[in-house]
Amino acid sequence: MVGIMDKTLNMLETGQKARVIQVRGRGSSRKRLLDMGMVPGTVLSVTKKAPLGDPVDFKLKGYNLSLRKTEAEAVVVEVLED
C-alpha cells in the first residue's frame, strides 16, 4: 500500500531524490531489483527520463541504473526534500 507521501520510482521527476521503502512483487523480478541495490533504506536520484518515460535512469550506490517503467512501478519510495 502506498502512503500519502510515498510514490513509486516511475512517478519521480528528473533531479528528485528518494529513499527506497519497499520492493513489491514476487520471484525473480523482485530478487533482481534487490540484487541491483534497490533495498530498503537506499537513497537514489533520478538522472534521466526518456521522452515517453521508459526507461528511467537512476544514480544509487555509486553507479547508474536504468529500469523499465514497469520495473520502476514495483519500487515504493519516500521522496526526500533537498
Secondary structure as the mmCIF struct_conf table of DSSP 4:
data_model
#
loop_
_struct_conf.conf_type_id
_struct_conf.id
_struct_conf.beg_label_comp_id
_struct_conf.beg_label_asym_id
_struct_conf.beg_label_seq_id
_struct_conf.end_label_comp_id
_struct_conf.end_label_asym_id
_struct_conf.end_label_seq_id
BEND BEND1 ILE A 4 MET A 5
STRN STRN1 ASP A 6 THR A 8
HELX_RH_3T_P HELX_RH_3T_P1 LEU A 9 MET A 11
HELX_LH_PP_P HELX_LH_PP_P1 LEU A 12 GLU A 13
TURN_TY1_P TURN_TY1_P1 THR A 14 GLY A 15
STRN STRN2 LYS A 17 VAL A 23
HELX_RH_AL_P HELX_RH_AL_P1 GLY A 27 ASP A 35
TURN_TY1_P TURN_TY1_P2 MET A 36 GLY A 37
TURN_TY1_P TURN_TY1_P3 PRO A 40 GLY A 41
STRN STRN3 VAL A 43 LYS A 49
TURN_TY1_P TURN_TY1_P4 PRO A 51 LEU A 52
BEND BEND2 GLY A 53 GLY A 53
BEND BEND3 PRO A 55 PRO A 55
STRN STRN4 VAL A 56 LEU A 60
TURN_TY1_P TURN_TY1_P5 LYS A 61 GLY A 62
STRN STRN5 TYR A 63 LEU A 67
HELX_RH_AL_P HELX_RH_AL_P2 LYS A 69 ALA A 72
TURN_TY1_P TURN_TY1_P6 GLU A 73 ALA A 74
STRN STRN6 VAL A 75 LEU A 80
#
